[in-house]
Structures are given as C-alpha cells and as structure tokens.
Amino acid sequence: MASPLISAELWAVIEPHLLAIPVRLKGRRPRVSDRSTLTGILFVLLTGIPREMLPREKGCGSGVDYWRRLRDCQRTGVLDGLHRE
C-alpha cells in the first residue's frame, strides 16, 4: 500500500492554519474534508494531471471544489502561513 501524501505528523502542523468553515452549508452537498482536499491539491500539483481528472472513486471531490478551496487559501494567506511554518 502506498504511503499517504500527508503524514499524521505533517497534518498536525498544517491543520491549525486552515480556515474554520462549517462542515455543511445548508442546501449543499457535504463538504470534502480538509485533509482530502489538501491531498487532492498536492496530487494535482505533483502529477500535473488536470484537476477534473481526480478519481472520485478514491474519495476525491470535483476539481472545481479543489480549485475553490485553493483559491480561498491563497486569498486569505493560509498558504503563506503554511510556507513559513
């Protein structure tokens, strides 16, 4: 079995920097977990595949979900904080 892209130790460092957003917004489908989202973003960046080709059968959401979350993290400075950490 392949090792996860984000180890438990790394996740413990990353998680406090993420945005606090409700798990489910009323009237919308359930939100993909932060850890799964970050794994999907890293997978796209490492492999170069288009975000639309993320495998949903492996628990990935839609590519648009990942794009929005990445955009929000960039706008709010989350990525800058993670980079400094």
HUQUICOR-V454736 format. One record per residue. RES is the residue in one letter. NEAR is the number of other ideal C-beta (glycine too) atoms within 8 Angstrom. Layout:
{{RES NEAR} {RES NEAR}}
This chain:
{{M 2} {A 3} {S 5} {P 6} {L 7} {I 10} {S 7} {A 5} {E 6} {L 8} {W 10} {A 7} {V 8} {I 12} {E 9} {P 5} {H 8} {L 9} {L 7} {A 3} {I 5} {P 5} {V 5} {R 7} {L 6} {K 4} {G 3} {R 6} {R 3} {P 5} {R 10} {V 10} {S 6} {D 7} {R 9} {S 11} {T 13} {L 10} {T 11} {G 14} {I 11} {L 10} {F 11} {V 14} {L 7} {L 7} {T 6} {G 5} {I 8} {P 6} {R 11} {E 6} {M 7} {L 15} {P 6} {R 8} {E 4} {K 6} {G 6} {C 10} {G 10} {S 8} {G 11} {V 7} {D 10} {Y 16} {W 9} {R 8} {R 10} {L 9} {R 8} {D 10} {C 11} {Q 8} {R 6} {T 7} {G 6} {V 12} {L 8} {D 7} {G 9} {L 9} {H 6} {R 5} {E 7}}
